[in-house]
Amino acid sequence: MRTLDISSASAPIAEQILYDQPWEGTAWNLANLYLLSLGADAIADEAPRLVGLSEETTCFVSPGYFG
């Protein structure tokens, strides 16, 4: 299992991570996780306010996960 601090990824790297996701729902949740970790608004008001997400063998976390 690997862990990735999504907020530390540059925009191009975050974009590639989103494109690499096999499921649209995971990409949607990761995009919102990334935006929220940067202090930006989520894509939609109803987006879940996640601090971490696990998919297959990868855990994606934001700094909020630790604090």
ZIQUI-V466441 format. One record per backbone hydrogen bond with DSSP energy under -0.5 kcal/mol. CO is the residue of the C=O (numbers start at 1). NH is the residue of the N-H. If there is no record, write none. Layout:
co:CO nh:NH
co:CO nh:NH
This chain:
co:2 nh:59
co:4 nh:6
co:4 nh:61
co:5 nh:8
co:6 nh:9
co:10 nh:14
co:11 nh:15
co:12 nh:16
co:13 nh:17
co:14 nh:18
co:15 nh:19
co:16 nh:20
co:18 nh:21
co:23 nh:27
co:24 nh:28
co:25 nh:29
co:26 nh:30
co:27 nh:31
co:28 nh:32
co:29 nh:33
co:30 nh:34
co:31 nh:35
co:32 nh:36
co:33 nh:37
co:34 nh:38
co:35 nh:38
co:35 nh:40
co:36 nh:39
co:44 nh:47
co:48 nh:50
co:51 nh:62
co:53 nh:60
co:55 nh:58
co:57 nh:2
co:58 nh:55
co:58 nh:60
co:59 nh:4
co:59 nh:61
co:60 nh:53
co:61 nh:6
co:61 nh:7
co:62 nh:65
co:63 nh:66
co:63 nh:67
co:64 nh:67
